[in-house]
């Protein structure tokens, strides 16, 4: 599994729920989103700049497994 920092411009939507769906649909084209944030909004162009961490590839047994907390 590899992680990448990606940026995307997403057109502004009419509601927060529609905005979230548009962002996630855009990000899934580049991998599986782990987390994302809107970092800027261009009111004139009606777009939002989104920065995200996405993963690509398979998780292999014993590699990149999450830590176990006691």
ABEGO torsion letter per residue (X at the ends): XBBBBBBBBBBBBABAAAAAAAAAAAAAAAEBBABBBBABBBAAAGBBBBBBBBBBEBBBBGBGBBBBBX
